[in-house]
């Protein structure tokens, strides 16, 4: 007989799957499309290769990401959000929005602390466009 797991509050179940320092970051990157391990490593320079591999494996086991292996030489592997993984998008969007608000509250200027890594450029263009509309 298998012992059923008990949670004190539902958020524990969520954090069991996407908790920790890196999983939400990985998932946010995957909302922008399929990524190879090397792509993720490049846009997440602080994560070790070992940790990245471990986190991707855990997300794959939880059916949050799909691992796609291409039968070619050299071998090519990509990761994408699974259909179940895409159901986390509203949560991920909320975490990003809250983080941006928090950055502005703490530092005043989000561009002073957000990396210029291509993911934040789009926001810069929108912001600059809004600023120019205000000045006109």
N, C-alpha and C positions, 0 to 999 in steps of 0.2 A: 504494500500500500504506500502510495506517494503522499508525503506530508505537504499540505497546501501552505503556501506562503501567506503571511499576514502583513498588512500594511496599516500603519496608524492613520495615514492620510494619503489620498490618491497621488499627490505630487511625488511621493517616494517612488512610485512605480515609474513615473516620467523620468526622474533623475537617475534611476537605476539604468535606464537605457541611454539617456543623452547627457548625463551629468559628467562632471569633471572639467578640466581646463580646456580640452581641445575638441570634444565631440561637436558642440554647437558651432564652433568656428569652421570645422570641416564641413558640416552640413550647410552652413551659410554659403560657403564657397561652391558647394555642389548645386545650390539653387540657381547658380549662374551657368550651369551646364556640366557635361561630363568632364572629368579631370583624370589625368594620369597621376601616378604617385609623384613623379618628378614635378608636375605642375603644382600640386599641393605643397610639396616641400619648398618650392621657389616662393610661393605666396605666403608661406608660413615658416619663415626662416628660423624661428626660435624652437620649433618642434624637432626632436631627434627623429632619425629615420626609423629607429626601433619603435618609438612611441606612436609615430604615424601609422606604421604597419599594424601595430596592436589595436589602435583605435578603429582603423578601417575594418579589421577582422571582427571586432566586437559589434560594430554597426552592421556588418554583413550578417553575422549570426542572429542579430535582432530583427533582420529583414527590413532594415532602414535604408541600406544601400545595396545596390547590385554591383557585383564585380564582373566585368565583361572581359574575357580573354579572347584575343584574336589569334588564330592559328597562322602565324607568320614568323619569319625570321628577319630581324630579331623579334622576340616575343613582345607583344603589346598588350597591356592591361589598362582598362579604364574603369573608373567608378562613377556611378550616377545614383541619384536618389531613386529608391523603389517607389512604387505607387503608395505604399504604406508610409515611406519616408516623406513623400510630398504632403501627407496629411499634417506634418509638423511645420509647414511653411508659415501659417499664421502665428505660431509660437515664436519661430525664428525672426519673423518680421517685427513682432512686438519687442523681442529682446534687442534687436538692432535699434529700433526707434527709442527705446528707453535708454540704451547706451549712449546714443547721440545726445539726448536731452541731458543725461548725466555729465557727459564730457563738457557740454556748454556751461552747465551749472558749476562744475569744478574748475574749468580752465578758461571759460569765457569764449574762446575761439576753437571750434572743433578742428580747423585746419592746422592749428599749431600742434596738435597731438595725433591726428589721424595720418597714417602712412599714405603717401602718394603712390599707390600700387595699382592703379587702374580701376580698382573697385570703388574708390571714393571720387574719382575724376568726374563721373557723371553728376554726382551731387554738386561738385564745384561749378560745373557748367550751368546747372539749373539755378544755383545760388547767384552766380554772376549775372545770369539773365534776369532774375528777379531784381537784383540790385540796379541794373541798368534801366529796368522799367520804372523803378521808383524815382530815379534821377530825371527821367524824361518829363 
